Amino acid sequence: IMIIFPSYFIFSRIGLAGSRTDGVECLDELVEDFYRDVKHVLSSPFRWSQHDLVLLSTLSATTLTLMITDTDFQESVQKNRTSTSDEISKWTDKCAKRVGNLTIGGLYLSGLVLHDRKAKRTALLCLESVALAEGITKGLKYLVGRSRPYGDKGAFNFDPLKLPPPSYSLSFPSGHATSAFALSSVIAEQYRSWPVWMISYGFALVVSLARVNNNAHFLSDVFWGAVVGISVGRCLVRFNEANNRAGWKIAPINISNDFGIKVSIWLK
């Protein structure tokens, strides 16, 4: 996804920009917009309110509680695995990213065909959300260095900042859960209805539980992955909603040694 992201980001934003600037200026604004979104998400902890801190404390306490019960829960899941759960998990692991890419591509294509600016914007925000959330999760994986269930080293075995990491490491948080919830949260926030909410988060939940069934992650891994994905997705959507207004810009131009003024007007 990190390979297709830059080109998809550029062309989708150019499509949204419409008549607002020429190609070079569009590219500049694309970079500025992406930088703005990333900066806002990464700096959001400095703007947390008391309510946000209480929520973080609650989620952290829940994660710690899950960690305490992780070993027993994982043993129970492995003991009760069935051929049906294995088949579902196998299909989910194989097709999760493909389904995600098709969802993003379908949203953008429908936006082009139906001239639906919201659908194109949703596809763009999904890409931003997944890329940014995956980056955060990757950093946490190396920082924490938690062993995976199949490593048989217990739920509290950590090798932080170890390079290269052991093959059984990098369990916390779950990358699959992070990506799935980063995608689903954007769609759910953009199209706020119960059917969309259930389908979006239902898909992410199945992806996450498949990782537990496959003995690749503990329950606390996928829980915190969901926290990261949802937090990034909702933060991006709400930030862009607050900045989704009409705008205009005046800039001097130089054409054949004559100076003038260029006025650009756009709808974000």
N, C-alpha and C positions, 0 to 999 in steps of 0.2 A: 504494500500500500504506500510505502514511503517513496517508491519509484514513480507511481502514477500520480501521486499527490500534487507535485509542483505544476505539471502540465494541466491537470484537471482543474486545479485552483485558478490558474491563469485564464484558461478559456471560459470557465464558468463565470468568473467575475467580469470578464470582458462582455459576455453575453448580458449580464445584469446591468453593466454600465450604460449600454445603449449609446445615446448621443452625447454623453456627458463630456468626453474628451477624446483626443486622438489616441492611436495605439500606444505610443511611448508613455504618455501621461497616464493611460489606463494601467500600464504595467507598474508605474511608480505607485499609483494608488492601491493596486493589489498588494504590493509589498507592505505599504503603510497600513492597510487594513488588517493584514495578517499579523503584522508586528503589534498592532494595537490590541487585537484579540488575545494574542499570547501574553502580552504584557499585563493585560487586565486579569486574566485567569491566574497567572503566576503571582501577581501581587495582591490578589484578593484576600489572603490571610491577614494582611495589614489593615484591612478594612472591616474585619469581622466584628459584628455587634455582640452584645452579651448573649443574645439568643443563639447566635452562631457558635459561640464558645460552649454553651450548654449542650447544643446538639452534637458538637465534636466530642465532648466528654462522654456523652451517652453512647455514641457510636464506638468510641474507643473502648469503653467499658464492655459493650456488647462483644466486640472483637476479642477482648481478653477472656471473657467468659467462654466464648466459642473455642478459643485455644485450649482452655483447661479441659474441655470435653472432646476435643478433636480426635484424640486417639481412640476413645471408646466409640465415638460416632463412626469413624472411618472403619473400624473393625466390624461394626454392625452392618455398614453398607456393603463391604466386601463379602461378608458372610451371606447376605441376602441378595446378591446379584443374580439376575436371571438372564436367559438368552434374549428376552425382549428388551430389557434395560441395556444390555450390551450392544444390541443391534441399533437401538435408538442413539446411544452414545457414540457408536462408531460412525453412524451417518452424520451426526451433529458435528463431530470433530472434523470430518472430511469436508463438509459442505458449509460450515458456519461462515467462513470468510467469503466464500463464493456467493452465499445468500446476501451477505452484507454488501458486497460490491454490486450485485444485481439490484439491490434495493436503492442504492445511491444512484446508479446509472439509470434505473427506471424513473426515479424522481426527476432527475435532470432532463431526461428525454421527454417525459410527459410535460415538463415545464416549457420545453422548446416547442413541442407540437401544439399544446393548448395555450401557449403564451401566458403561462402561469408563473409569475415572478416568485411567488411564495414557494412553489415546488423547487425551482432552481436554487433559491436561497437555502432551502432546507437541505438539499443535496450538498451544497457547499459547507454549511455548518456541520453536517455529519462528518465530512472529510476532516475538517478542522478539529472536531471533537475527538474523533478516533485517533488522529495523529498525535494530538497533544496529550490525551489520556494515556496512550501507549508509551509516550516518552516519559511521563511521570512514573508510570508503573515500572518501566524498565529500570529507572534510577532507584526506585524503592527495592526492587529485586536484588540488585547488587549491594545496596546499603544494608539490607536485612540479612540476606544470605540464608534464608530458612531452607531446611531439608524438605524434600518432597516425601509423601507417604511411602512411595515404593522404595525409598532409600533405607527404610526400616531403622531409622535412627531416632524415632520419636518426634513428637510435635514441638519440642523445645530445643532442637539442635540447630544452631545458627553459626554460619561462617561469614560474618559481615566483611564487605570490601575485599573479598578474596579473588584475585585474578591469577590465572583463569579460575572460574568457579568450578566446584566439583560437578560432575554430571548429574548428581541427584539434588542439586541445589536450585536456587532461584524460584522457590515455591510461592513466596509471599510478596505481593498479591498475585492473583491469577490474571494473566494477560488476556486470556479468552473472555473472562468475565468483564474485565475492564473495557475491552473493545465492544463487546455486545451491548453493555449498558450505556456506553458513550454514544453509540449509534441510536439505541432505542430511546434514550432520554431526550435527544434532540427531536426525534419524530413525535414523541408524546407531547413535548412542550409546544411544538409548532402546530399540531393538530389536536387540540384538547377535547377529546371525546372518549367515552368509556371503551368503545370498540377498538380504537387506535391504541389506547393505553394498554388494554389487555393483550392485544396481539404483539405490540412492541416489547413490553416487559415480559410477556410470556415466552417469546423467542429467546430473550436474554437469559431468562431463568433456566430454560431447557439447556442452553449452551453451558451455563455455569454448573448445573448439577451433573452434566455429562462428564465434566472434569473430575468431579468427586467420585462418580461411578467408575471411571477409568483409573482410579488410584493415582491420579496426577496431581491432585490438590486436596488440601484439607478444606473443611467447610469455612473456616475463618479466612482462608485465602480468597475464596470466591466472594465472600461477604465484603471484604475490604476492596476487592476489585470492583464490585458493584458500587461501593461508596465513591471511589475515584471516578468511575465512568459517569455516574449520575451527576456528581458535583460539577465535573467539567462541562458536560452537556448542558445542564441547566444554566450554569454561569454564562456560557457563550450565548445561548438563546436570549436570556434576559438582558445581557449587555447590548446585544445587537438590536433588540426591541427598543431599548432606550435611545439608541442612536439611529433608528430607522426613520429618518425624517427627510423631507425635501431639503435641498441645499443649493447654494450657488457660490461661484468663485470668480473674482476679477483678477486678471493677470496681464502684465505688459507683454507685448510681442514685438518682434523685429522682423519685418518682411521687406527684403530688398532695400535695406538701410533706412526704411521708414518705420517709425514707431507707432504703435497703436495699443488698443486695449481689447482683450478677449474676455467675453463673459460666458461662463459655462454654467448651465443649469441642469440639475439631475434629480431623479427620484431614486432613492436608495432602495 
